[in-house]
Amino acid sequence: MACCGGCLCCQCCCNEGETRTPEELTILGETREDEDEILPRKDYESLDYDRCINEPFLDVLEGLDNKKARKYEAIKWILVFAIGVSTGLTGLFVDFFVRLFTQMKFSLVGQSVEECSENGCLALSLLELLALNMMFVFISSVLVLIEPVAAGSGIPEIKSYLNGVKIPGIVRLRTFICKVTGVLFAVAAGLFVGKEGPMIHSGAIIGAGLPQVLLHMLSCIHWDFVYFVSVFRDKRDFVSAGAAAGVAAAFGAPIGGTLFSLEEGSSFWNQALTWKVLFCSMSATFTLNFFRSGINFNKWGSFQLPGLLNFGEFKCVDGDKTCHLWTAVDLAFFVLMGVAGGLLGALFNCINKRLAKYRMRNVHPKARFIRVLESLLVCMVTTLVIFVASVALGECRDLVSTSNNTSTQGSVNEEVNSTIRRFFCYNNTYNDMATLFFNPQEVAIHQLFHQNATFSPITLSLFFVLYFVLSCWTYGVSVPSGLFVPSLLCGASLGRLVANVLKINFHMQIYSGTFALIGAAAFLGGVVRMTISLTVILIESTNEITYGLPIMITLMVAKWTGDFFNKGIYDIHIHLKGVPLLEWETEVEMDKLTASDIMEPNLTYVYPHTRIQSLVSILRTTVYHAFPVVTENRDNEKEFMKGNILISNNIKFKKSSVLTRAGEQRRRCQSMKSYPSSELRNVCDEQTAVEPAEEGQDILQQMLERRHVPYPNLYPDQSPSEEWTMEERFRPLTFHGLILRSQLVNLLIRGVCYAENQSSASQPRLSHSEMTEDYPRFPDIHDLDLALLNPRMIVDVTPYMNPCPYTVSPNTRVSQVFNLFRTMGLRHLPVVNAVGEIVGIITRHNLTHEFLVAKLRQHYITI
């Protein structure tokens, strides 16, 4: 079956690298009718983790000394502790109600089945189970309709956020409420989903929001913390800590949570962050452990239940000298299981990708209640499969005590009797299929790990196939859903099947629980493609360090095998959402490109002193989030034509791009006619009256003929022309700094400007707190009342721009550009030549794999 899965997956997914994405085809000027083109591709906003060192920020630094800095650092540690405790309490809340609803459902339905097996009313039992499950799923799906970003595990979105991409609504309070409430109903409904993934998302939301709430409360009593709260840098660190705390609470693995945040989440790391994340993970683990141990065992302070998912202790029966958890001979089987896990994981990802594409094309564009109907359909099919398989496909097995890891026989019998299901089995026997399906997923995993000789090979095979298909179908429906537990359960059943075959057919003395654990690791590794963090998570969950080597080998083999066919499930969903995720590093051949090959040369810039009408025009007619602040350098002006190529400052511009920018200028002037000021409307009317040229005349030729026309009367150090000419666009521009869109809008809203007959010193000054007061939801230019503005007033942007951003030379290799951009968490990277002139700008879009591959192909074509 693994080989068939690998072949099928190879046919449907292995050719991904051979096809060109719509983004590449657009760059290369090609078109293609393909199903990928109808998938929605969104433009996501990047986060800026680099501090803006402007004058208001420097004013804050002036009042900062070492004593205050230590106080701020101490407050950060308190906030990290609060995030960990809150995440642990969230896990406790989810676990409590999932257990409550699940026990209520299974006790009601189980009692009904026991009674109806004698009275012949199984249809009534099925209706009871179906009604309860569909009610839970309906509630969960409606919550996702309220906040759509709460669907799924949330790991792809959090991974994208920590990579530097802002996903709308991903860390809001409403998302948190819908996620936490929705996942407990989805798990209680019996869907093949887990609560571990949503716990990671919930922890990240707590990390993003809790510090803001607490510090806002402290600011009300005149405690000022704008130094580290008003920037994305510290919010990123808190989100990293929250995500790690979510993993720690889910698995009881604080070190694994720290490594997960490092391996799968955070793109930017430092030593101080490592300590904070580990402390936050420890806080979450021990908070959850303290309360769960007290509530479940009434032993407060005993710390017996470290995580939501407990694998139990792997231990041979006392006195059995022939028992070993694993031997060197078993490593060969572990490698083969890793290959099988990689193939099956790749098949799982391939099928789920096809399902996700189908949902994007046929489900999501339709009315929103269609998503609820799909969730109800999945729930109905899952419930029917569980009920029919338990009643009709299970085998009756003898009820004997068969545990390998307990020291007291009485406790073993009690544990076995509390989790077995006797559906249609009599005379001290039980139904093995119903024992797996009619128990919580954590209990089923514990049985596969520790119950010896409990399940027949046929039951394990059927259970694996059913769980594989239904969990693949379920992941992606409109409910909060995790993938860790379903993957572990699939793999554990497969590993247990291998152990049974080796014991029965080859009479090998092996420990079945070890093979179940390795199977779970192999399948989970084949699906998510995690290595370091997953190894540590499984070791911490089992509390058995001797499993380190076999788990690591299995995960590495599973990852290598799966990567031959496709990417991990989270990377696939990130790609389907069109998120511009930056990998850890670029390919070696990308160094054939330089910064000048990938930069955006068509710049929209502002002068240090710019008129309000120009700023409004720029902000209303562009979608850029930062603008270079420049002055014109006429001494170095060099322009000439070679065919259809305009060469300016040794940078080549195609004729088509020049014409595109000319059209952009015409649209900008047209948009300004809606300005409420009659003065500005007259200015635009006068300019557009003389702009149209003779019909058929080449715009580029007009630009070259006007090359020696005198500059506009407005001096460059005061304001640019309301409608910039093309020669102004391509003149040498001395770079002075960057200013963000949010900063410009803030200046306009607060009326920071001065008149022509005044000095710029008369312009009002804003403090750092005033500049960041609206964080994180800054106002938009469309929220501005233009009637209140005088379009001829001038804004001095120099105090608020970042005068020292990171820059690169046009000849810098792509690998160096990529490492600088990703490591420092940049949003914009200006390209500045040797004489200080800006010739282009690089953003996240210019460093995505698809864009670089397209540019590399262009490079080969040019050669």
Protein Blocks (a to p, Z undefined) as FASTA:
>chain_A
ZZmmmmmmmmmmmmmmmpccfklmmmnopacddfklmpccdddddddfbdcddfklmmmm
mmpcfklmmmmmmmmmmmmmmmmmmmmmmmmmmmmmmmmmmmmmmmmmmmmmmmmmmnop
akmmmmmmmmmmmmmmmmmmmmmmmmmmlgcjklmmmmmmmnopacehklgfklmmmmmm
mmmmmmmnopacdfklmmmmmmmmmmmmmmmmmmmmmmmnopafklmmmpmklmmmmmmm
mmmmmmmmmnopaklmmmmmmmmmmmbdcfklmmmmmmmmmmmmmmmmmmmmmmmnopgh
klpafbfbdgbjadddehiakbcfbdfklmmmmmmmmmmmmmmmmmmmmmmmmmmmmmmm
mmmmmcfklmmmmmmmmmmmmmmmmmmmmmmmpccdddddfdfkbfbfklmmmmmmmmgc
cehiaehiacfklmmmmccfklmmmmmmmmghkbcfklmmmmmmmmmmmmmmmnopacdd
dfklmmmmmmmmmmmmmmmmmmmmnopacdfklmmmmmmmmmmmmmnopaklmmmmmmmm
nopaklmmmmmmmmmmmmmmmmmmmccfklmmmmmnopacddfbdcfklmmpcfklmmcf
bdcdddfbdcfklmmmmmmmpcbfbdcdddddfklgccddehjacceehiacdfklmmmm
mmmmmmmmmmmmmpmblklmmmmmmmmmmmpccehiafklmmmmmmmgccdfbdfklocc
fbdcfklmmgccddfbdcdfklmmmmmmnopacdfkbcfklpccddfklmmmmpcbdcdf
klpcfklpcfkbccdfklmmcfbbcdddfklcfklmmmmmmmnopabdcdddfkopafbd
cdfklmgmklmmmmmmmmmmmZZ
